[in-house]
């Protein structure tokens, strides 16, 4: 990907990298360690094969994940996080912490609209 596509705003850049309904969840699971396509599919059952495949290709194209094929039968392919993708782990941990806090807040406060 060319830098010009992202501009110079760090928020826009990150938004572009993680755009799509499933990108953050896919990255979250891959950040836990190398994972195979079918295992990702099991963890995200509402996602189609085509969508998962497209999202993985996009994340790989951005350099956030890498795809490793093993020369064995049956063919084995694993996805893992790259060095730059690894830098997203603390971001996801903070998102998880905020999400848990917000869920607790909503259960306690039950604000009206």
N, C-alpha and C positions, 0 to 999 in steps of 0.2 A: 504494500500500500504506500502510496506517495504521501508525504507530509502535507502537501497542499490540500488534500482532501479533508484533513482534520482542522486546519487553521492553527491558531496559536492559543485558543482558549482551552484550558485543561478540563473544564466541565463538558464542553462540547466534544472534545476528543474522547473522553471516557464514555459519554453517552453514545457516541458512534460505535465504539468498540463493543459495548454491551447492549446494543439495541436489539429489539426483538423480544417476543414474549418469553422465550426460553433461555436466552443467552446467559443470564445470571445464574439460573438454576443448573445449567450444564456446567458452567465454570465452577460453581460450588462443589458439585460432585467430583469433577476432575481434580480439583485442588486437594481432595482427600487422598489421592494417590492414583496410579495408573488404573484405567478402567476400560473394559471392552464395550463395544457398541451395544450388544444385547443387554448387558448389565445396566447401561444408561437407559435403555428402553424400558427395562423393568422398573427402574426408579422413577421414570417419568411416563407412566402408562397412557396419559392422554395425548402424548405427542406422537405424530405419525413418523414412520421410518423416513419418509422424504424430508420432513421438516428437520428431524434430528440430523440427517446426513447433510443438509444444506447449512444448518447452524454450525456443525463441526467443521465443515470446509471453510466457512467464513471466519471462525475463531482461529483456525489453523493459518489462514491467509493473513490475519492480523498479527500472527506470531505469538498468540497467547497460549496455544496448545500445540503439541506435536503428535503426529500419527506415526506409530512404529509397526511395521509389518514383520512378522516372524516367518522364516522359511520352514514351515512345518505343515503337516496335514493333520487335521483340517487347518486351513489358513487361520492364523491368529493375528488380530490387529488390536493394539492398545493405544489409548489416548492418554497423554500426560501433560501436565502443565509445564510451560517453558520457564526460563529464569525470569523473564519480564512478567509472565502470567502469575508467577509465584507472589509477586508484589501485590496482587489483588486479595490474597488471603486475609490480611488484617482489615481490608475494606469489607469483605464479606462477614467477618466476625463482628464488626461494628454494626453492619446492617442487621444481622441476626439479633444482636443485643437490643438495638432500637426496636426492632419488630416485636420482640418479646415484651419489652417495656410498654409499647403502645397497646399491645393486646391486653395486658394487665390493666392499663389505664382505661381502655374501652369497657372492660368487664366491670371495673369498679365505678367509673363515672357515668357511663351510659348517657352521654350528652344527647340532648334533643336537637333536632334540626329545624 
